[in-house]
Amino acid sequence: MIDIPVLIVGGGPVGLAMAIELGWRGIDCLLVEQGNGSTDFPRANTIDLRSMEFCRRWGIADAVRDAGLPPDFPHTALYATSLAGYEIARFERGSHGGTGGSAISPERPQRCNQLFFDPVLRAHADAMEGVTLRHSNRFESFTQDSDGVTATVRDLTTDTEQTIPATYLIACCGGRSPIRKSLGIELGDEGVLGYPVSVFFKTEALWARHDKGKTALNFLLDPGGVWATLIPLDGKELWRITLHGSKTYTDPATNDAHDIIRRVVGADFEYELLSVGNWTRREMVAPQYRYGRVFLAGDSAHQNTPTGGYGMNTGLGDAVDLGWKIAAMVDGWGGEALLDSYEADRRPVAERNVAEATANFKRRSYATSDALCDATPDGEEIRRTLSAKIIDDNTRQHRGQGIALGHIYENSPICVADGATPPADTVADYVPSSRPGARAPHAALPDGISILDLFGHGFVLLRLGGTVIDTAPLGAAADRCGVPLTVTTLNDSSIAKLYEFPLVLVRPDGHVAWRGHTMPDDPPAVMDRVRGAT
C-alpha cells in the first residue's frame, strides 16, 4: 500500500511534465508507466513558444535546446516534388531555433523530437524530491469515492499487484487509456482521419545529396497534392518520412519503404532502414476532463493530426494548468470550484487547436495535373500558381505564434472579467494583452530576466508605472485564506503601457486573473474568486 497525493498514469511527455510541475511545487506524486522508460520511435517534434517558457520555468530550457536540432540548423519549411526535384514554395523561419528571445517571449520555438525530449523530462523528473517514477508498472483498475482514488497496478517485472490509494488520479496514458475505458469513453472509430505510415531511417548529411539545403520540414507533392513529409530528427543522420495513409487500416509491412525513401529524395543513396510503423490520425476532444477525483490530460483528453505540431504542446499546457490547481488543493488554499476550472480553461483550447490542425491537414489536397513535374512552360505555370496558393494557405501554420500564446481563458470561472473587448484570436498573430484569462505579456526587466520569470510560485500582484496604490487589502485577503501572494513593484513606463492597468494579478500559471486601476471594492471576494472558492 502506497498513499500518495497524486498518482499519474503514463510516462510520455505530458505525464512527465505533470510530475515535474507537481514536484516543482513541492507536491509528492507517483508516476507509473507500463513501458521500460525508453523512447525508440520518433513522434512529436515541435516545442512551441509557450512550452519552451514552461521548460524555462522548470530549469530545463537549455537542456531541450541542446537535445534538439543544432542551433544553426534552419527551421525552414519546404514544399517540393522531391528533394532532388522542383521546389514549389519555401517558408524561412528565422525566429525559430537557436538561442535568445524576442519582443513577445524570452524563448524561441525549438524542434526536439520525443526521442530526445522525453529523456530530458524523464531525467529531470527522476531527480526531483517527491517525484517517484515506476516503469514496467501497468495500471489495471481503480475505484473512487469522496475521499480519494484507489488504484491497482501490476509490476510487470515481478508479476505482482499493488494497491495505491491516492487523493487524485491523472490519466496521461493516451487515447487508448484504460482509465478512459473505465469511465466509459472508449475511442473506437471516433474522429479518425486516416492511418498514416512512418518510415524511420538513417543516413548522414542528406542535404548534401540535393540542392535545397538544410530544411526542417519537407512537404512532398505529386499531382494529387502533398503525399508525404520528411523531417530531420537530430540534424545529423536520423530522418522520418510520414505518408498520409488511407482512410482504412493497412499493414505497414505492405509498403515498400525503400521505394518511398527513393521517391522522397529523388535519387539513389546509401541509408539504413530502422523501422516502419503506423498510427491513427484523429480529431477528438473528450466530452469532459474531470470525473470526480480523476482527470484526463494530453492525448487522453484530446487528439489531433500533428499537422502544425499542436498536440503535445496542448498537453503540456494541460499539465501546467492542472498542476497548480491540484497543488493548491493539496496545500489547502484551493476552493471547491478550483478543479472544475481545469476543464473550463483547457477544453476550449483543445477544441481550437484540434480544429486548426484538421484544417491544416485538409489544406494539403493541392491537386494539379501530371504536368506538375514537366520541364515545360505549362509545368512552370502550374508550379508558380501552386506556390502562391501554398504560401497563402500556410503562412499562418509556419510563421504564426498566436496558436501558442494567443489563447485566452475567456470564460474561466477563476478570472474576474472586466468587459474589455478581447483581441482577435487569428491563430497566426499574437497580440499581447493583460485581459483577464490571457497569458501575462513578456517584458524584459533591467536585470536581463523576463517578467515571466517572476510568475509561478503562487499569485503575483504587479504594481506598475510608479503607482502609489495601497495593495495591503488584497494582501490581507490572501493571508486570511492562505493564498501565496507576492507584490512586485515595477516602475518601467513601457511595462506599464504594455500591461495597460496599474494593478495586475497573475495566476501561478502565468495567466492574468484580475486587473484594475484601483483596489477592488471587495478584496476578499476577488481572492475567493481566483482561488476557486466561489
C-alpha positions in Angstrom: 0.0 0.0 0.0 1.3 3.4 -1.0 -0.6 6.5 0.0 0.3 9.4 -2.3 -1.4 12.8 -3.0 -1.3 12.3 -6.8 -1.0 9.2 -9.0 -0.1 9.9 -12.6 -0.6 7.1 -15.2 1.5 7.4 -18.3 5.2 8.3 -18.7 5.1 10.2 -22.0 5.8 13.9 -22.2 2.6 15.0 -20.7 2.8 12.6 -17.7 6.4 13.6 -17.1 5.5 17.3 -17.4 2.7 16.8 -14.8 5.2 15.1 -12.5 7.7 17.9 -12.9 5.1 20.6 -12.4 3.9 19.0 -9.2 7.4 18.3 -8.0 8.4 21.9 -8.7 5.6 22.9 -6.4 6.6 20.5 -3.7 3.7 18.0 -4.2 4.6 14.3 -3.8 3.5 12.2 -6.8 3.9 8.8 -8.2 4.1 8.1 -12.0 3.5 4.6 -13.3 4.3 3.6 -16.8 4.0 0.1 -18.3 6.9 0.7 -20.7 10.6 0.4 -19.7 11.2 4.1 -20.0 12.9 4.1 -23.4 11.7 6.0 -26.4 12.5 4.1 -29.6 10.2 5.6 -32.3 10.1 9.3 -33.4 6.8 11.1 -32.5 6.2 14.8 -31.7 8.9 17.3 -32.8 7.7 20.8 -32.1 8.3 22.6 -28.8 6.4 25.8 -29.2 7.0 29.1 -27.6 4.7 28.5 -24.6 6.1 25.1 -24.0 9.7 26.5 -24.0 8.5 29.0 -21.5 7.4 26.1 -19.3 10.8 24.4 -19.8 12.4 27.7 -18.8 10.3 27.7 -15.6 11.4 24.2 -14.7 15.1 24.9 -15.5 15.5 22.7 -18.5 15.2 25.1 -21.5 19.0 24.8 -22.1 18.8 21.0 -22.0 16.0 21.0 -24.5 17.9 23.3 -26.9 21.0 21.1 -26.6 19.0 17.9 -27.2 17.1 19.2 -30.3 18.2 20.3 -33.7 21.6 22.1 -33.7 21.2 25.8 -33.1 22.4 26.7 -36.6 20.1 24.3 -38.3 17.4 26.3 -40.1 13.7 25.7 -39.4 12.8 26.2 -43.0 9.6 24.6 -44.3 10.0 23.4 -47.9 7.4 22.2 -50.5 8.9 20.3 -53.4 8.2 17.5 -55.8 11.2 15.7 -54.2 14.4 16.9 -52.6 16.2 16.5 -56.0 13.1 17.8 -57.9 11.3 21.1 -58.2 11.0 23.5 -55.4 7.4 24.8 -55.1 7.4 27.0 -52.0 9.6 27.9 -49.1 9.0 29.4 -45.6 12.1 30.8 -43.9 11.6 30.9 -40.1 14.5 32.9 -38.7 12.8 33.4 -35.3 12.7 29.6 -34.7 15.5 27.6 -33.1 18.8 28.8 -31.7 19.1 31.0 -28.6 17.8 34.4 -27.5 14.3 35.8 -27.2 12.1 38.3 -29.0 9.7 41.1 -28.2 7.0 38.6 -27.3 8.9 35.9 -25.4 12.3 35.2 -23.7 12.4 31.9 -25.6 12.3 30.6 -29.2 10.3 27.6 -30.6 12.5 24.5 -30.9 12.5 21.2 -32.7 13.3 18.4 -30.3 11.8 15.1 -31.1 10.4 12.9 -28.4 13.4 10.6 -28.9 15.4 13.3 -27.1 12.8 15.5 -25.4 11.3 12.6 -23.3 14.7 11.7 -21.8 15.3 15.3 -20.8 12.0 15.4 -19.0 12.5 11.9 -17.5 15.9 12.8 -16.1 14.7 16.0 -14.6 11.6 14.4 -13.0 13.6 11.5 -11.7 16.0 13.9 -9.9 13.2 15.8 -8.2 12.5 15.3 -4.5 9.0 14.0 -4.0 8.6 12.6 -7.6 8.7 8.8 -8.0 8.9 7.1 -11.4 8.0 3.5 -11.8 8.5 1.9 -15.2 7.3 -1.6 -16.1 4.2 -0.9 -13.9 0.9 -1.4 -15.7 -2.2 0.4 -14.4 -5.1 -2.0 -14.2 -8.2 -0.6 -12.5 -9.4 2.0 -10.0 -12.3 2.9 -7.7 -13.0 6.3 -6.2 -15.1 7.9 -3.5 -15.4 11.3 -2.0 -12.1 10.9 -0.2 -9.9 9.7 -3.0 -8.9 7.1 -5.5 -7.7 3.5 -5.0 -5.8 2.1 -8.0 -4.5 -1.4 -8.8 -1.1 -1.5 -10.5 0.8 -4.6 -11.7 4.5 -4.8 -11.6 5.4 -6.5 -14.9 8.9 -7.4 -13.7 7.6 -9.5 -10.7 4.0 -10.0 -11.9 2.7 -8.8 -8.6 -0.2 -6.4 -7.9 -0.1 -3.4 -5.7 -2.9 -1.2 -4.3 -2.2 2.5 -4.4 -4.5 4.9 -2.5 -4.2 8.5 -3.9 -6.0 11.8 -3.4 -6.1 12.4 -7.2 -5.6 10.3 -10.3 -4.4 11.9 -13.6 -4.7 9.9 -16.9 -1.8 10.9 -19.2 -1.9 7.5 -20.9 -3.1 8.3 -24.4 -6.2 7.8 -26.4 -6.3 4.1 -25.6 -6.2 4.9 -21.9 -7.5 2.1 -19.6 -8.8 5.0 -17.4 -10.9 6.4 -20.3 -12.2 2.8 -20.9 -13.1 2.5 -17.2 -15.0 5.8 -17.4 -17.0 4.5 -20.4 -15.4 6.8 -23.1 -13.6 4.4 -25.4 -12.5 6.0 -28.7 -13.2 3.3 -31.3 -13.6 5.0 -34.7 -14.3 8.4 -33.3 -12.8 11.2 -35.3 -10.5 9.0 -37.4 -8.9 10.9 -40.3 -6.7 8.1 -41.6 -3.9 5.6 -40.8 -0.6 7.1 -41.7 2.7 5.2 -42.1 6.0 6.4 -40.8 9.4 5.3 -42.1 12.4 5.8 -39.8 15.8 5.7 -41.5 19.4 6.7 -41.0 21.9 8.5 -43.4 24.4 11.2 -42.8 24.0 14.7 -44.2 21.1 14.0 -46.5 21.1 17.7 -47.5 24.4 17.1 -49.3 22.6 14.9 -51.9 20.4 17.7 -53.3 20.3 21.4 -53.9 17.6 22.6 -51.4 19.9 23.0 -48.4 19.1 22.1 -44.8 15.3 22.2 -44.1 13.4 21.2 -41.0 10.0 20.4 -42.7 9.7 19.0 -46.1 6.4 18.5 -47.8 6.5 16.3 -50.9 3.9 16.9 -53.6 2.7 14.9 -56.6 -0.2 15.8 -59.0 -2.6 14.8 -56.2 -1.2 17.1 -53.6 1.0 16.6 -50.5 1.6 12.8 -50.2 4.4 12.7 -47.6 6.5 14.7 -45.2 10.2 14.3 -44.4 11.8 15.8 -41.2 15.3 15.6 -39.7 15.2 14.3 -36.2 18.7 15.1 -34.9 20.0 17.4 -37.6 22.7 14.9 -38.4 21.7 11.4 -39.5 18.2 10.4 -38.3 15.1 11.0 -40.5 11.4 10.3 -40.6 9.1 10.1 -43.5 5.3 10.1 -42.9 2.9 9.0 -45.5 -0.6 10.5 -45.3 -2.1 7.0 -45.3 -5.5 5.8 -46.2 -9.0 6.0 -44.6 -8.7 2.3 -43.8 -6.1 0.5 -41.9 -3.4 -1.3 -43.9 -0.5 -3.4 -42.6 2.6 -1.1 -42.7 4.6 -4.1 -44.0 2.8 -3.9 -47.3 4.5 -0.5 -48.0 7.8 -0.6 -50.0 9.8 1.6 -47.6 12.8 1.6 -50.0 10.7 2.9 -52.9 9.2 5.5 -50.6 12.6 6.8 -49.5 13.9 7.0 -53.0 10.7 8.8 -54.2 11.0 11.4 -51.4 14.7 12.1 -52.1 14.5 11.7 -55.8 17.8 9.8 -56.1 19.6 6.7 -55.0 21.8 6.8 -52.0 23.0 4.7 -49.1 20.9 4.6 -45.9 19.9 2.2 -43.1 16.2 1.5 -42.7 15.5 1.4 -39.0 11.7 0.7 -38.8 8.3 1.2 -40.4 5.2 1.7 -38.3 1.7 3.2 -38.4 -0.6 5.1 -36.2 -4.1 6.7 -36.2 -4.6 10.3 -37.4 -7.6 11.6 -35.3 -9.5 14.7 -34.3 -11.1 14.2 -30.9 -11.8 16.2 -27.7 -13.2 14.3 -24.7 -16.7 15.3 -23.6 -15.3 16.2 -20.1 -12.0 16.4 -18.4 -12.9 15.8 -14.8 -14.7 12.7 -13.3 -14.7 13.2 -9.6 -11.1 12.9 -8.5 -10.0 11.6 -11.9 -8.6 13.9 -14.6 -7.8 13.5 -18.3 -4.8 15.2 -19.8 -2.9 15.1 -23.1 -3.9 12.5 -25.6 -6.4 11.0 -23.1 -8.3 14.3 -23.3 -7.7 15.3 -26.9 -6.1 14.2 -30.1 -5.3 15.9 -33.4 -3.4 15.4 -36.6 0.2 16.5 -36.0 -0.1 19.0 -38.9 1.2 22.1 -37.2 2.7 20.4 -34.1 -0.1 21.3 -31.6 -0.8 18.0 -29.8 2.0 17.6 -27.3 2.1 21.3 -26.7 -1.6 21.4 -25.9 -0.9 18.5 -23.4 1.9 20.4 -21.7 -0.5 23.3 -21.2 -2.9 20.9 -19.6 -0.2 19.8 -17.2 0.7 23.3 -16.1 -2.9 24.4 -15.7 -3.9 21.3 -13.7 -0.7 21.1 -11.8 -1.0 24.4 -9.9 -4.7 23.7 -9.1 -4.0 20.3 -7.6 -1.1 21.8 -5.7 -3.4 24.4 -4.3 -5.9 21.8 -3.1 -3.2 19.6 -1.5 -1.7 22.7 0.2 -5.1 23.6 1.5 -5.9 27.0 0.0 -7.7 26.0 -3.2 -11.5 26.4 -3.2 -14.1 23.7 -4.0 -14.6 25.1 -7.6 -10.9 25.3 -8.4 -10.6 21.9 -10.0 -13.7 22.4 -12.1 -11.9 25.3 -13.8 -9.4 22.9 -15.3 -12.0 21.8 -17.9 -13.4 25.3 -18.3 -9.9 26.6 -19.1 -8.4 23.9 -21.1 -11.1 22.2 -23.1 -11.8 25.3 -25.3 -8.1 25.4 -26.1 -8.1 21.8 -27.2 -11.2 22.4 -29.4 -9.5 25.4 -31.1 -6.2 23.6 -31.6 -7.7 20.3 -32.8 -9.9 22.2 -35.4 -6.8 24.2 -36.6 -4.8 21.0 -37.0 -7.5 19.4 -39.0 -7.8 22.5 -41.2 -4.0 22.4 -41.8 -4.2 18.8 -42.8 -7.1 19.3 -45.2 -5.4 22.2 -47.0 -2.8 19.7 -48.3 -5.0 18.4 -51.2 -3.3 20.5 -53.8 -4.5 18.6 -56.9 -2.9 19.8 -60.1 -2.0 17.7 -63.2 0.6 15.3 -64.5 2.4 18.3 -65.9 3.5 19.4 -62.4 6.9 17.8 -62.8 7.3 18.7 -66.5 10.2 21.0 -67.6 7.8 22.9 -69.9 6.1 26.3 -69.8 2.9 24.5 -68.8 4.7 22.9 -65.9 6.3 26.1 -64.8 3.0 27.9 -64.7 1.4 25.1 -62.7 4.2 25.3 -60.1 4.1 29.1 -60.0 0.3 29.1 -59.3 0.7 26.3 -56.8 3.4 28.2 -55.0 1.2 31.2 -54.5 -1.6 29.1 -53.2 0.6 27.2 -50.7 2.1 30.4 -49.3 -1.4 32.0 -49.0 -2.7 28.9 -47.2 0.1 28.0 -44.9 1.8 31.2 -43.6 -0.4 31.0 -40.5 0.8 27.5 -39.8 4.5 28.0 -40.4 5.1 31.5 -39.1 2.2 32.3 -36.7 2.7 32.4 -32.9 -0.9 33.1 -31.9 -1.6 29.3 -31.7 1.0 29.1 -28.9 0.4 32.3 -27.0 -2.9 33.9 -28.0 -5.5 31.7 -26.3 -7.4 33.5 -23.6 -9.3 31.6 -20.8 -12.3 33.8 -21.8 -14.9 32.1 -19.6 -12.7 31.0 -16.8 -14.6 30.8 -13.5 -11.5 31.8 -11.6 -10.8 35.0 -13.6 -12.5 38.3 -12.9 -13.8 39.6 -16.3 -13.8 43.3 -16.8 -15.8 43.6 -20.0 -13.0 44.7 -22.3 -13.1 43.6 -25.9 -10.7 40.6 -26.4 -8.0 40.8 -29.1 -8.9 38.8 -32.2 -7.7 35.2 -32.0 -6.4 34.7 -35.5 -4.2 31.7 -34.5 -1.5 33.3 -36.7 -1.0 36.6 -34.9 -0.3 37.1 -31.2 -1.4 40.4 -29.7 -0.1 40.9 -26.1 -2.9 41.6 -23.6 -3.4 41.8 -19.9 -7.1 40.9 -20.3 -8.1 38.5 -17.5 -7.6 35.0 -18.8 -4.7 36.0 -21.1 -1.1 34.9 -20.8 0.6 37.8 -19.0 2.8 39.5 -21.6 6.6 39.1 -21.7 8.7 42.1 -21.0 12.5 42.3 -20.4 13.5 43.5 -17.0 16.6 45.6 -16.3 18.5 42.7 -14.8 18.2 40.7 -18.0 15.4 38.4 -17.0 11.8 38.3 -18.3 8.8 39.4 -16.3 7.6 35.8 -16.9 10.3 34.6 -14.6 8.5 36.3 -11.7 5.5 34.1 -12.1 4.9 30.5 -11.0 5.1 30.1 -7.2 1.7 31.5 -6.0 0.0 34.6 -7.3 1.8 37.8 -8.2 0.3 41.2 -7.9 2.1 43.6 -10.2 2.1 47.3 -9.2 3.1 49.2 -12.3 4.0 52.7 -13.5 5.0 54.3 -10.3 1.6 53.8 -8.7 1.2 54.6 -5.0 -1.9 52.5 -4.6 -2.0 50.7 -1.3 -2.3 46.9 -2.0 -2.5 45.8 1.6 -6.2 45.0 1.5 -5.7 42.4 -1.2 -2.6 41.1 0.7 -4.7 40.7 3.8 -7.4 38.9 1.9 -4.8 36.4 0.6 -3.3 35.9 4.1 -6.7 35.1 5.5 -7.2 32.1 3.2 -3.6 31.1 2.9 -3.1 32.1 -0.7 0.6 32.7 -1.5 0.8 36.2 -2.9 3.8 38.3 -3.8 3.5 42.1 -4.5 6.0 43.3 -7.1 6.5 46.9 -8.0 7.9 47.8 -11.4 8.3 51.5 -12.3 9.2 50.9 -16.0 6.8 53.0 -18.1 7.0 50.7 -21.1 5.8 47.8 -19.0 3.0 49.9 -17.5 1.9 50.7 -21.1 2.1 47.0 -22.2 0.0 45.9 -19.2 -2.5 48.8 -19.6 -3.6 48.8 -15.9 -1.5 49.8 -12.8 -2.6 46.7 -10.9 -2.5 43.2 -12.5 -2.9 40.0 -10.6 -1.3 37.0 -12.2 -2.1 33.4 -11.5 0.5 30.7 -10.7 0.4 29.5 -14.4 1.2 33.0 -15.7 -2.3 33.9 -16.8 -4.0 37.2 -15.7 -6.6 36.7 -13.0 -7.7 40.3 -12.4 -6.7 43.8 -13.2 -7.8 47.3 -12.1 -7.0 50.9 -11.8 -7.7 50.9 -8.1 -8.1 48.2 -5.4 -11.2 46.1 -5.8 -14.2 47.2 -3.7 -14.3 43.7 -2.1 -10.8 42.2 -2.0 -11.8 39.0 -0.2 -14.4 38.4 -2.9 -11.8 38.7 -5.6 -9.4 36.4 -3.7 -12.1 33.8 -3.3 -13.0 34.0 -7.0 -9.4 33.5 -8.2 -8.8 30.6 -5.8 -12.0 28.8 -6.8 -13.9 29.4 -3.5 -17.0 30.9 -5.2 
